[in-house]
Amino acid sequence: MGLIGSLQRRIDRLLPLRGSMPALTYFRTKRTPSFQVGETELFGTPLWFSNTEGLFHSYEEIFKTRVYDFRAETDSPTIIDAGANIGLSVIFFKKLYPNCNIIAFEPDPDIFQLLVKNVQAHRFSNVDLRDVAAWINDDELTFYSEGSLSGSIKVDFLGAGNVKKVKACRLKDVLTEFAGIDFLKIDIEGAETDVLTDIESELHRVEYLFFEYHSTYDRPQTLGDLLSLATRAGFRYVINGTHGPHLPFIERRSSTYDIQMNVSCFRL
């Protein structure tokens, strides 16, 4: 068993997308320069991506760690995906519940085009794609495009100054359209505190809530406020995937965020 286990680990390191992407396709995709739009194949279907590192990171988190996995009481759950990026989360939800109904938000117009192509390639039905930012009001916002996973209305992650104007809609108004929402995902790169605070009165409609918390060095930390908010809404929570300095007392910051973590909220 030891030799077999060692061999299995070596294969997994060599082919981390084994079973999802052909080996030759994986190595070709891996050679794509960073932040260059490319086309590959995932689960036997064409997939367009904006950045190789973002693609592989998202695959690991979504399809191997399965951070969005949940048990619905219906075979056609309602899912709201705020921060859908190129659509790997949409693909995961549709593989999990083929009859689910999804509203997906992605404000970056360039990445939204890839999202549309990827959803169309799978011929999914009941997926409503919206090229807007999930926000606290209907507005036009300054958006800092990073070209992969970290586009934000709050933070210029790369300091590249790639600024766009994007439309925004109030997420609270969307929630009020439904008596019940089976899964609400919020991964909006630093805007989660504003949005969660605004939608608190509507969280009784939500069965499962997932949000990624981002803490930036130049602003007060709000994780405690968000966890208290989740508790008031009747959720229990689990925190996973903490990203930050391993030795924060002595390590210097290496990015805009000092903390990124996944918070999964559920009801007993």
Secondary structure, DSSP 8 states (H G I E B T S, - for coil): -HHHHHHHHHHHHH-TTTTTS-HHHHHHHHTS-TT--EEEEETTEEEEES-HHHHHHHHIIIIIS-TT----SSSS-EEEEE--TTSHHHHHHHHH-TT-EEEEE---HHHHHHHHHHHHHHT-SSEEEE-SEEESSSEEEEEE--SSS--BSS--TT----EEEEEEEEHHHHHTT-S-EEEEEE--TT-HHHHHHHHGGGGGGEEEEEEEEEEETTS---HHHHHHHHHHTT-EEEEEEEES-SSTTT----SSEEEEEEEEEE--
